[in-house]
Amino acid sequence: MDAPDSSHLSELIALLPPGAVRTDAETMLEFGRDWTRLHEPRPLAIAFPASTEQTAAVVRWARAHKVALVPSGGRTGLSGGAVAHNGQLVVSMVRMNRVIGVSPADRVFRGQAGVTIKTVQDEAKRYGLMYPIDFAPTDTMQLGGTIATNAGGVHVLRYGMTRDWVAGLTAVIGSGEVLDLSVAVRKNNVGYDLKQLLIGSEGTLGIITEASVRLAAPPSETSLALLAVHTADDLLACAEQARRYGSAVLALEFWDNAGMTLSLGYLKRPPPSPVGGDSRWYLLGEFEGRDVARLWSLACQADRCCASALVEADEERAKALWQIRLKIGSSVAPYTPYKNDISVPVSALPAFLPALADVLGKDRAGERLVVWGHLGDGNLHINCLKPDAMPLPDFAAASRRVDDHVYDLVTRCGGSISAEHGIGLMKKHALSLMRSPPELAALRGIKSVFDPDGIMNPGKIFD
Ligand SMILES: Cc1cc2nc3c(=O)[nH]c(=O)nc-3n(C[C@H](O)[C@H](O)[C@H](O)COP(=O)(O)OP(=O)(O)OC[C@H]3O[C@@H](n4cnc5c(N)ncnc54)[C@H](O)[C@@H]3O)c2cc1C
């Protein structure tokens, strides 16, 4: 891609309302990166369009001058997808935060791409409905960003991924054309489903500017239990007990002792009684039905697979318990974590967990490990924390060596090297483990149709 000269930038500034293109250092740093901290942000400028038309004008300008674009949402991504480290123009959706409306009859929310997931959830609640895509940074992550990453979260077990909830969308693709894929009916068999290609495309095909998502009826009553568990075998036995409750299981989340300690420190809270803070593992089960969590914890105690249990049916106290799980990510953030997000079939977990412990013991560089995730769907987040004294490049190289062992194990178990965070910059070196040469050729072919000049987030997912 060419570096645009200053007259090109003046032309862009003239295309957008006053103040919609910024180059001050603070904005460049804030909008030039996501939650990953392994690349130095170095954007050309940050553009803040407010409509689909303004976004299309930016893309056509970029195509004319061969300027690379980085679509940017809430910048909570964990794969470096929204990082502009190479002189790209960041196209931020923060000004595109208008709620277009909710249709309770269709159970559909429609909004601009920059609406936060918290806003979607709050709007749904006003109609007695819910949007089930849910995880920690709901007040920052955006509708467009979560669609572009096909985000998962804590309720995938019951409700599925973002892909399952997108009813329609509008996008400006790399050619500068607007695709209006907003027909939000359930039955719509009219050839290839182009919106599905944009879901999970990490900004490499186009910029999603508006979207409709389906809403669900919330569960009538829920209950929650936190179990303290001493061994990986017991963890899996407790998960197996939970599965007996079928679709009543809303979430099954786990974390290790290091995650418990860090999160409690972050929240400035004592260990929850009676489970305490000394167990090797913790397992949080959320269920539909007031009594199910209690029955589950009793069954686990009777089976001797859990050491102790805390059951919460009160909504506020249950929310406080959820915070321990949801704040683990924030609690590790100051330690420049190298994140690994993998999944294996649930049936492979009994073989996978002990093998993972062996693998993580290899090639370590003195970093601390924190492991947590969505055990119910076989999705583990393995985080290596950077030792203070270790330079960032050495830490990244050491972490990559751990990756190699983990990916080898994951692929042998029939799993995926990226469960929900995407490929971005962080995993493109390993994409060929998951994609055959014909698949890679097909991905590149699709990109060239949507983005003939390669201006959409180049260097992300693949080169
Ligand atoms: C504490 C924490 C916990 C998390 N937990 C989970 C979890 O449980 N499950 C999970 O799936 N993820 C999780 N994530 C990561 C997750 O991918 C992001 O939080 C979210 O999906 C990204 O949304 P965003 O708006 O912040 O997008 P960004 O980070 O801004 O962007 C992500 C990618 O999408 C592209 N993009 C953004 N907006 C658009 C758009 N409008 N059109 C086209 N492309 C666009 C960007 O170029 C980039 O490639 C977590 C992150 C954090 C920080």
The ligand as an ORCA input file, in Angstrom:
! r2SCAN-3c Opt
* xyz 0 1
  C     -11.933     -8.985     29.123
  C     -12.276     -9.575     27.780
  C     -13.047    -10.729     27.706
  C     -13.382    -11.274     26.470
  N     -14.139    -12.386     26.458
  C     -14.533    -12.898     25.272
  C     -15.402    -14.034     25.239
  O     -15.801    -14.581     26.262
  N     -15.795    -14.469     24.013
  C     -15.389    -13.876     22.857
  O     -15.802    -14.298     21.774
  N     -14.548    -12.837     22.868
  C     -14.114    -12.322     24.029
  N     -13.285    -11.244     24.035
  C     -12.722    -10.759     22.749
  C     -13.749    -10.366     21.692
  O     -13.362    -10.708     20.378
  C     -14.061     -8.933     21.613
  O     -14.314     -8.494     22.921
  C     -15.229     -8.520     20.705
  O     -15.836     -9.504     19.929
  C     -14.664     -7.530     19.737
  O     -15.567     -6.487     19.614
  P     -15.007     -5.002     19.464
  O     -16.174     -4.156     19.121
  O     -14.218     -4.596     20.628
  O     -14.079     -5.156     18.159
  P     -12.584     -4.674     17.891
  O     -11.648     -5.231     18.887
  O     -12.567     -3.213     17.709
  O     -12.307     -5.374     16.480
  C     -12.231     -6.764     16.373
  C     -12.079     -7.139     14.878
  O     -13.255     -6.802     14.154
  C     -12.986     -5.830     13.149
  N     -14.105     -4.878     13.205
  C     -14.497     -4.123     14.261
  N     -15.606     -3.432     13.945
  C     -15.911     -3.754     12.659
  C     -16.949     -3.379     11.767
  N     -17.914     -2.524     12.121
  N     -16.953     -3.916     10.520
  C     -15.994     -4.795     10.128
  N     -14.988     -5.178     10.935
  C     -14.959     -4.676     12.188
  C     -11.633     -5.236     13.498
  O     -10.936     -4.820     12.339
  C     -10.951     -6.411     14.168
  O     -10.405     -7.267     13.202
  C     -12.945    -10.657     25.272
  C     -12.192     -9.487     25.350
  C     -11.859     -8.951     26.574
  C     -11.059     -7.699     26.603
*
